[in-house]
Amino acid sequence: MTRARRIGLILFAGLATVVFVGLGVWQVQRRAWKLDLVARVEARLAAPPAAAPGPGAWPDVTADGDAYRRLVLSGTFVPGHDTLVQAVTELGPGSWVLTPLTTDDGFTVLVNRGFVPPERRAPEDHVAPADHVTVTGLLRLTEPDGAFLRANDPAAGRWYSRDTAAIAAAQGLGPVAPFFVDQGHGAAGVYPVGGLTVVRFHNSHLVYALTWFAMALTTLVGTVLALRHGRRAGTRAATPAPAGAATHLG
């Protein structure tokens, strides 16, 4: 192996190792962040429900700080303004039923009242209570734009994500909270079916980190072996043949 090739190999291996180690460290940091998030969410789920944030607090509502907080809000549902959003749940495919609720404090929050199967999409199959209600559920952040490769189509009434601002605009509701509330369990056999929120966080960051660190180690070991092999091959090529070692044919 020539000197130039050795230098090129060392530079490439060094750069690759730095990149792999950096990615491994990033995954370790992501794992720490994810474990902290899981701990915070578990604490929120175990805490007693709090009042829903009002308009003054909306700019400060974030996924890290507020997602899956238990909330309680009282008010009346706005009739005739249900929005059906595509859903896939443990009960199969169907729709979430989002209904605006005007709280006793005068602001509006979309409430995900629960799941309905395709045969119960008709308005009469998921009529909201007309009297004053108290709703307990989980705070969920708005889901703007739509789902992966499927944009919301308000004009056609096709919704693939719970985009609170877009739903409010389509329904003519005016300002609404930048979050919605997943309502908890209701009476058995009654639609919509609440309490189907899945609180699960994918956490494979340790596996990813170990993979990147293993790739860094493999790069270093492979480079050392390649350099040794190149040095030995160069040494053999440079060593003259012993005197009298030529073979004569006669």
C-alpha positions, 0 to 999 in steps of 0.5 A: 500500500502506497503512502498516499493510500495509507494517508487517505485510508486513515483520514477516511476512517478518522472522519467515519469514526467521528461521525459514528461516535457523534451519532452514538452520543446523540442517541444517548442524549435522545434516550435520556430525553425520552426517559425524562419525557416518559417519567413526566408523562407518567407523573401527569397521568397519575396526577389529579385533573386540573382546569383546562388552560385558558386563552392567556396560557395557550401560547405557553402550552407545549408538547414537552410541558403539557402533553397528556396532562389530565384536564377537567372542563365544564360547559356545553357542547356546540350542536351540529359541529361534529368533525370526524377524523380518520382513526385506527384503534384497538376496535378497528378502523373508524373515526374520532368524533371531535365536538367543540365545547364552550366552557363556563369560562367562555373559551372553546375547546375541541373534545375528542369524544371517542371512536365510532366505527364506519357504520356509525358515522351518521350524525344521529349515531353520535349526538353530543349531550345537550345539557351542561357537562363536565368532561375529564380527559387528556390534553393532546396537542393539535396535529396540523397539516394531516397524516403522513402522505395524506393532507386534510381536505376540509372542503371535502370533509376528509380529515386525517389529523386533529388539526384544531385550527383548521377544524375551527376554520372549517366549522366557523367556530372562531378561536379555539384552544391549540389543543384538544381533549381526549375524553375518558371512558364513558358508559359501556356500549355507548358511542362514541367510545372514549378512553382509547388514547394510547400512551406509548413512546417508542424508545430504541435509542440504546440499540441505535447508540450501541449500533453506531458505537459498534460501527465506529469500533469496526471502522477502527479495527478494520482500518488497523488490519488493513494498514497492517496487511498493506505494510506486510505486503509492502515488506514482502514485495521489497525483500530481495530473493535469497541468492541461489534461489532461482530455479534453472530448467534444463 
